[in-house]
């Protein structure tokens, strides 16, 4: 699952609105997308968005410790993932998300643990993810390992090519590998 809200100060301030995306994917399942690229910019101090057929809130319950995503919306179940680029036609379904990400870093840390990049304004955090996802009349219980990241300032996805991999090796070992591709002109 991926959720993103653009905040004031970046492209959303220039456009006068925010973008919201939520993608629900599963092996052997049709992808379900909730996309609204013209939601009102969230009012400070929160990240709650509301528009026709969409309510979502991204909640920082404890900085670097616990993060929740709640969504009630209508999504589109696509027959093929590439349909996202061809008008997003598909079956309209109600979607609900109620998930929490609890930081799961090295034990004994004095402060919450996060992998901070030296060359950019972002971090990645290994987490335990639990909650529920609803798609149509299906209820899916989630309880497993996950990851979340956060960026601040402008994040130009196209300026630097990158490949990343994150994994868990047993109960206390984590790995995060990043290979940025920087073009020198």
Residue frames as qw, qx, qy, qz and C-alpha x, y, z in Angstrom:
[[0.000, 0.889, 0.458, 0.000, 0.00, 0.00, 0.00],
 [0.425, 0.052, 0.015, 0.904, 1.21, 3.46, -0.78],
 [0.036, -0.897, -0.439, 0.031, -0.28, 6.76, 0.34],
 [0.460, -0.016, 0.022, 0.888, 1.04, 10.19, -0.40],
 [0.024, 0.926, 0.372, -0.060, -0.12, 13.72, 0.24],
 [0.477, 0.351, -0.010, 0.806, 1.76, 16.72, -1.13],
 [0.323, -0.700, -0.430, 0.470, 1.94, 19.52, 1.40],
 [0.159, 0.983, 0.091, 0.004, 1.98, 23.32, 1.01],
 [0.329, -0.781, 0.412, 0.335, 5.29, 24.80, -0.06],
 [0.418, -0.155, 0.770, 0.456, 6.06, 22.36, -2.86],
 [0.022, -0.141, -0.708, -0.691, 4.22, 21.63, -6.09],
 [0.123, -0.606, -0.785, 0.023, 0.88, 21.53, -4.25],
 [0.108, -0.666, -0.240, 0.698, 1.18, 25.19, -3.22],
 [0.010, -0.267, 0.486, 0.832, 1.80, 26.13, -6.83],
 [0.154, -0.245, -0.841, -0.457, -1.15, 24.06, -8.05],
 [0.410, -0.266, 0.127, -0.863, -3.47, 25.15, -5.22],
 [0.900, -0.182, -0.018, -0.395, -4.41, 21.58, -4.31],
 [0.375, -0.487, 0.788, -0.045, -2.90, 18.33, -3.03],
 [0.644, 0.209, -0.657, -0.332, -2.61, 14.87, -4.60],
 [0.630, -0.305, 0.617, -0.359, -3.77, 11.73, -2.85],
 [0.651, 0.284, -0.651, -0.268, -2.93, 8.20, -4.01],
 [0.608, -0.313, 0.665, -0.300, -3.62, 4.86, -2.35],
 [0.621, 0.329, -0.633, -0.325, -2.73, 1.62, -4.14],
 [0.725, -0.264, 0.562, -0.297, -3.81, -1.77, -2.80],
 [0.608, 0.457, -0.601, -0.246, -2.03, -4.67, -4.48],
 [0.690, -0.323, 0.613, -0.207, -1.78, -8.37, -3.76],
 [0.075, -0.275, 0.893, 0.348, -0.45, -11.45, -5.46],
 [0.040, 0.283, 0.925, 0.251, -3.06, -12.79, -7.87],
 [0.062, 0.720, 0.565, -0.399, -5.41, -9.87, -7.12],
 [0.321, 0.738, 0.303, 0.510, -6.52, -6.97, -9.27],
 [0.318, -0.038, -0.273, 0.907, -4.86, -3.71, -8.19],
 [0.117, -0.836, -0.533, -0.051, -7.26, -1.26, -6.55],
 [0.373, 0.126, -0.068, 0.917, -6.43, 2.43, -6.77],
 [0.097, -0.886, -0.413, 0.187, -7.83, 5.49, -5.04],
 [0.459, 0.061, 0.159, 0.872, -6.57, 8.59, -6.82],
 [0.036, 0.932, 0.361, -0.008, -7.61, 12.20, -6.33],
 [0.585, 0.090, 0.046, 0.804, -5.21, 14.76, -7.72],
 [0.027, -0.529, -0.129, -0.838, -7.32, 17.78, -6.77],
 [0.520, -0.608, -0.571, 0.182, -8.00, 17.42, -3.04],
 [0.136, -0.947, 0.053, -0.286, -7.96, 20.59, -0.95],
 [0.410, 0.457, -0.601, 0.512, -4.58, 21.15, 0.71],
 [0.617, -0.466, -0.604, 0.193, -4.73, 19.69, 4.25],
 [0.213, -0.881, 0.054, -0.419, -5.14, 22.29, 6.99],
 [0.339, 0.350, -0.684, 0.543, -2.35, 22.49, 9.56],
 [0.209, -0.664, 0.716, 0.058, -1.47, 20.80, 11.80],
 [0.754, -0.007, 0.646, -0.116, -2.78, 17.52, 10.34],
 [0.008, -0.259, 0.770, 0.583, -2.74, 15.55, 7.12],
 [0.434, 0.417, 0.756, -0.259, -6.49, 14.91, 6.81],
 [0.107, 0.125, -0.508, -0.846, -7.92, 15.16, 3.30],
 [0.415, 0.462, 0.704, -0.345, -11.57, 15.28, 2.28],
 [0.238, 0.257, -0.431, -0.832, -13.14, 15.48, -1.13],
 [0.789, 0.121, -0.051, -0.601, -16.05, 13.89, -2.98],
 [0.963, 0.085, -0.230, -0.110, -15.92, 10.15, -2.25],
 [0.685, 0.256, -0.468, 0.496, -12.68, 10.40, -0.20],
 [0.455, -0.837, 0.188, -0.238, -11.72, 10.80, 3.44],
 [0.849, 0.123, -0.350, 0.376, -8.20, 9.99, 4.56],
 [0.333, -0.900, 0.226, -0.168, -6.00, 10.83, 7.49],
 [0.747, 0.267, -0.443, 0.417, -2.30, 10.17, 8.01],
 [0.528, -0.814, 0.006, -0.243, -1.61, 10.37, 11.74],
 [0.459, 0.410, -0.613, 0.495, 1.75, 10.69, 13.49],
 [0.709, -0.622, -0.274, -0.190, 0.88, 9.22, 16.89],
 [0.648, -0.670, 0.208, 0.298, 4.49, 9.18, 18.10],
 [0.364, 0.838, -0.366, -0.177, 7.29, 10.74, 16.02],
 [0.332, 0.517, -0.788, -0.039, 9.44, 7.94, 14.53],
 [0.262, -0.136, 0.883, -0.366, 7.48, 5.44, 16.68],
 [0.333, 0.410, 0.842, -0.107, 3.90, 5.00, 15.47],
 [0.196, 0.244, -0.327, -0.892, 2.13, 6.11, 12.29],
 [0.442, 0.370, 0.790, -0.209, -1.43, 5.35, 11.17],
 [0.148, 0.069, -0.521, -0.838, -3.23, 5.55, 7.84],
 [0.358, 0.426, 0.742, -0.374, -7.01, 5.65, 7.68],
 [0.141, 0.123, -0.521, -0.832, -8.92, 5.79, 4.39],
 [0.443, 0.471, 0.718, -0.258, -12.61, 5.65, 3.47],
 [0.188, 0.512, -0.364, -0.755, -13.11, 6.10, -0.25],
 [0.863, 0.405, 0.246, -0.174, -14.21, 4.64, -3.53],
 [0.284, -0.520, 0.669, 0.448, -11.47, 2.95, -5.53],
 [0.743, 0.481, -0.234, -0.402, -11.21, 1.37, -8.95],
 [0.744, -0.214, 0.620, 0.124, -10.29, -2.31, -9.35],
 [0.353, 0.659, -0.462, -0.477, -8.26, -2.51, -12.58],
 [0.977, 0.186, 0.052, -0.091, -8.17, -5.56, -14.85],
 [0.805, 0.261, -0.102, 0.523, -4.53, -4.84, -15.70],
 [0.466, -0.594, -0.137, 0.641, -2.02, -2.64, -13.79],
 [0.303, 0.033, 0.362, 0.881, -1.29, -0.70, -17.00],
 [0.049, -0.721, -0.610, -0.325, -4.94, 0.46, -17.00],
 [0.357, -0.723, -0.245, 0.538, -3.78, 3.05, -14.45],
 [0.215, -0.374, 0.334, 0.838, -2.20, 4.83, -17.45],
 [0.037, -0.203, -0.727, -0.655, -5.22, 4.31, -19.72],
 [0.381, -0.408, -0.256, -0.789, -8.00, 6.20, -18.00],
 [0.106, -0.120, 0.807, -0.568, -8.31, 4.03, -14.85],
 [0.705, -0.074, -0.241, -0.663, -11.43, 2.25, -16.03],
 [0.308, 0.058, -0.935, 0.166, -12.59, -0.66, -13.92],
 [0.486, -0.565, -0.654, -0.130, -14.99, -1.77, -11.22],
 [0.130, -0.598, 0.255, -0.749, -15.80, 0.90, -8.65],
 [0.691, -0.318, -0.634, 0.141, -15.54, -0.48, -5.10],
 [0.407, -0.871, 0.089, -0.259, -15.70, 0.93, -1.57],
 [0.675, 0.281, -0.487, 0.478, -12.28, 0.90, 0.11],
 [0.522, -0.826, 0.057, -0.206, -11.38, 1.12, 3.79],
 [0.660, 0.309, -0.487, 0.480, -7.91, 1.19, 5.33],
 [0.522, -0.798, 0.145, -0.265, -7.11, 1.21, 9.04],
 [0.884, 0.130, -0.269, 0.360, -3.42, 0.37, 9.45],
 [0.365, -0.907, 0.212, 0.000, -0.74, 1.24, 11.99],
 [0.731, 0.447, -0.370, 0.360, 3.04, 1.14, 11.52],
 [0.643, -0.756, 0.121, 0.022, 4.94, 0.51, 14.79],
 [0.290, 0.777, -0.554, 0.074, 8.69, 1.13, 14.54],
 [0.971, -0.220, 0.087, 0.042, 10.67, -2.10, 14.95],
 [0.382, 0.783, -0.441, 0.216, 14.30, -1.08, 15.25],
 [0.556, 0.210, -0.698, 0.400, 17.24, -2.40, 17.24],
 [0.624, -0.681, -0.383, -0.034, 16.31, -3.11, 20.85],
 [0.633, -0.459, -0.173, 0.599, 17.88, -0.99, 23.55],
 [0.307, 0.464, 0.192, 0.808, 17.88, 2.17, 21.43],
 [0.130, -0.350, -0.431, 0.822, 17.57, 5.32, 23.50],
 [0.356, 0.416, -0.023, -0.837, 15.65, 7.07, 20.70],
 [0.812, 0.410, 0.347, -0.230, 13.30, 5.68, 18.05],
 [0.505, -0.270, 0.630, 0.524, 15.30, 4.08, 15.27],
 [0.622, 0.734, 0.179, -0.205, 15.28, 5.18, 11.62],
 [0.695, 0.040, 0.362, 0.620, 17.65, 4.81, 8.66],
 [0.116, 0.904, 0.050, -0.408, 18.63, 8.36, 7.69],
 [0.745, 0.487, 0.172, 0.421, 20.17, 9.07, 4.30],
 [0.460, -0.487, 0.034, 0.742, 23.23, 11.30, 4.27],
 [0.221, -0.031, 0.463, 0.858, 22.57, 12.67, 0.79],
 [0.226, -0.425, -0.536, -0.693, 18.87, 13.51, 0.90],
 [0.307, -0.204, 0.400, -0.839, 16.09, 14.77, 3.18],
 [0.810, -0.128, -0.310, -0.481, 14.36, 11.49, 3.97],
 [0.248, -0.379, 0.846, -0.283, 14.38, 8.45, 6.22],
 [0.698, -0.033, -0.630, -0.339, 13.22, 4.81, 6.12],
 [0.406, -0.376, 0.633, -0.541, 11.92, 2.85, 9.14],
 [0.360, -0.053, -0.921, -0.139, 11.39, -0.93, 9.52],
 [0.474, -0.187, 0.274, -0.816, 7.98, -1.51, 11.08],
 [0.115, 0.247, 0.957, -0.103, 5.42, -3.98, 12.27],
 [0.332, -0.045, -0.274, -0.901, 2.18, -3.27, 10.37],
 [0.018, 0.298, 0.934, -0.197, -1.21, -4.28, 11.75],
 [0.351, 0.299, 0.188, -0.867, -4.83, -3.47, 11.07],
 [0.535, 0.413, 0.734, -0.066, -7.48, -4.06, 8.46],
 [0.100, 0.239, -0.463, -0.848, -8.10, -3.34, 4.78],
 [0.526, 0.447, 0.656, -0.305, -11.58, -3.53, 3.25],
 [0.092, 0.235, -0.585, -0.771, -12.15, -3.83, -0.49],
 [0.538, -0.181, -0.576, -0.588, -15.78, -4.18, -1.51],
 [0.796, -0.460, -0.051, -0.390, -17.28, -6.79, 0.85],
 [0.845, 0.071, -0.411, 0.334, -13.87, -8.37, 1.67],
 [0.408, -0.873, 0.233, -0.134, -12.08, -7.75, 4.98],
 [0.795, 0.330, -0.374, 0.345, -8.36, -8.44, 5.01],
 [0.621, -0.774, 0.065, 0.102, -6.53, -8.61, 8.34],
 [0.554, 0.664, -0.345, 0.364, -2.94, -7.34, 8.14],
 [0.641, -0.723, 0.258, 0.005, -0.26, -8.33, 10.64],
 [0.898, 0.194, 0.083, 0.386, 3.29, -8.46, 9.34],
 [0.503, -0.414, 0.134, 0.747, 6.53, -6.68, 8.57],
 [0.393, 0.835, 0.322, 0.211, 6.59, -3.48, 6.59],
 [0.492, -0.120, 0.014, 0.862, 8.41, -0.25, 6.06],
 [0.136, 0.929, 0.343, -0.023, 7.60, 3.42, 5.87],
 [0.527, 0.048, 0.054, 0.847, 9.52, 6.41, 4.70],
 [0.008, -0.916, -0.321, 0.239, 9.17, 10.16, 4.91],
 [0.509, 0.266, 0.166, 0.802, 10.57, 12.98, 2.84],
 [0.064, -0.872, -0.279, 0.397, 10.57, 16.66, 3.52],
 [0.037, -0.586, 0.366, 0.721, 11.51, 19.53, 1.27],
 [0.695, 0.496, -0.199, -0.481, 11.09, 18.98, -2.45],
 [0.628, -0.191, 0.743, 0.129, 11.62, 15.40, -3.64],
 [0.512, 0.581, -0.362, -0.519, 12.41, 15.26, -7.33],
 [0.873, -0.033, 0.480, -0.085, 11.79, 11.61, -8.25],
 [0.805, 0.565, 0.126, 0.127, 13.33, 12.06, -11.68],
 [0.064, 0.922, -0.381, 0.036, 16.57, 13.94, -10.85],
 [0.111, -0.512, 0.848, -0.075, 18.34, 10.82, -9.56],
 [0.804, 0.016, -0.513, -0.301, 17.71, 7.28, -10.66],
 [0.258, -0.453, 0.736, -0.432, 17.72, 4.85, -7.75],
 [0.746, -0.094, -0.627, -0.204, 17.14, 1.27, -6.82],
 [0.271, -0.480, 0.606, -0.573, 16.48, 0.19, -3.27],
 [0.699, -0.130, -0.695, -0.102, 15.96, -3.01, -1.35],
 [0.351, -0.493, 0.485, -0.631, 14.85, -3.47, 2.22],
 [0.759, -0.073, -0.628, -0.156, 14.67, -6.71, 4.16],
 [0.606, -0.588, 0.371, -0.386, 14.59, -8.45, 7.50],
 [0.612, 0.286, -0.731, 0.096, 16.95, -11.24, 8.47],
 [0.471, -0.226, -0.764, 0.378, 15.57, -12.93, 11.56],
 [0.315, -0.785, -0.522, 0.114, 14.23, -11.15, 14.61],
 [0.331, -0.835, -0.041, 0.438, 16.87, -8.42, 15.02],
 [0.425, -0.239, 0.466, 0.739, 18.74, -7.97, 11.72],
 [0.432, 0.807, 0.293, -0.276, 17.68, -5.43, 9.12],
 [0.505, -0.084, 0.446, 0.734, 19.14, -4.54, 5.78],
 [0.338, 0.866, 0.249, -0.270, 18.59, -1.53, 3.58],
 [0.551, -0.107, 0.462, 0.687, 20.48, -1.17, 0.35],
 [0.347, 0.866, 0.195, -0.303, 20.29, 1.82, -1.99],
 [0.587, -0.005, 0.448, 0.675, 22.01, 2.30, -5.34],
 [0.243, 0.838, 0.165, -0.459, 21.59, 5.87, -6.59],
 [0.639, 0.314, 0.407, 0.573, 22.44, 6.64, -10.20],
 [0.054, -0.847, -0.065, 0.525, 23.75, 10.18, -10.59],
 [0.667, 0.559, 0.283, 0.403, 24.30, 11.52, -14.07],
 [0.353, -0.616, 0.087, 0.699, 27.18, 13.98, -14.34],
 [0.533, 0.762, 0.325, 0.172, 26.79, 16.46, -17.15]]
